[in-house]
Amino acid sequence: MNSKQKKTLAAVFKDPVSGTIEWAAVENLLVAAGANVIEESGSRVKFEKDGIIASFHRPHLDKEAKRYQVRDAREFLRQIGVSP
């Protein structure tokens, strides 16, 4: 994991949940954590690692991930054993 991904990891686990994290940084973090990207139809994307799957809709028009997406990404990272 590079320094930018480590900063994103810290931001994802910070409370209260941030609404200013770019979605591209979240995706990059999940891939760096070892998750495989599964492109679905439209804006839907899934991340899979060791049989654990997280499903998201990429944000439209905004670059930032929604707070619920950050919470879901945090939970997925916990499930696959990644924490700051």
N, C-alpha and C positions, 0 to 999 in steps of 0.2 A: 504494500500500500504506500503510495507516495504522500507527500506532505499535504497536498490539496485534499486528497481523499481522507486523510486523518482529520483535517479540519472539518470536513463535511460530516464525518462520523461523530465528532464531538458536538456539532450543531444539531444533528438528528437526535442525540440523546439528552440534549439540554432541555430543562424545564424552565418556564413554560414552553410549549411546542412553538417553534418558529414558523412564520408564514413567509419568510424571505429567502428560503433555500431554493436555489434553482433546481428544477426537475432533472436537467441534464447531469448535474452534480450527484443527485441521488442515484440515478441510473448508473453512473460511472462507479459510484461507491459499491452498489450491489454487485456489479460485475467484478470489481476488484476483490470483493469478499468471496468470489468463487461461484457466483450464481450464473446460470445459463439464461440467456434472453430468449423468450419464445414470443415471436410477433403474432398477434391475433389480428382479427379484422378491425378496421378503423383505427381508433387510437388506443385500443386495448393491448396491453403487453403483460406477459407473465414472466416471473423469475423463478427458477427452480434450482434447488441444491439439495442433494441427498434425499430426494423424494418430498421435500417441503416446497410448497408452491405459494407464491404471493402474486395476486392479480391486481393490476392497476389500470386506470384510464389516464393517458397522458393529458396534462392540462391543455386546454384550448386557449389560444390567444395570449395567455399569461406564460411567462417563463418560470415563475415560481410554483413550487409544489404546494398544494393545499395542506392545511394543518393535519387533516385526517390522513392524507397520504404519507406525511412524515411520521405520524404515529404508527401507521401500518408498516412502513419501512423499518421503523425501530423494532416492532414486534417480530418481523421476519428476521432481522439481524440477530435478535436474541435467540430465536428458535434455531438458527444455524450456528450459534455459538460465537457471535461476534459482538464485542462491546468495546467502548473506548478504554 
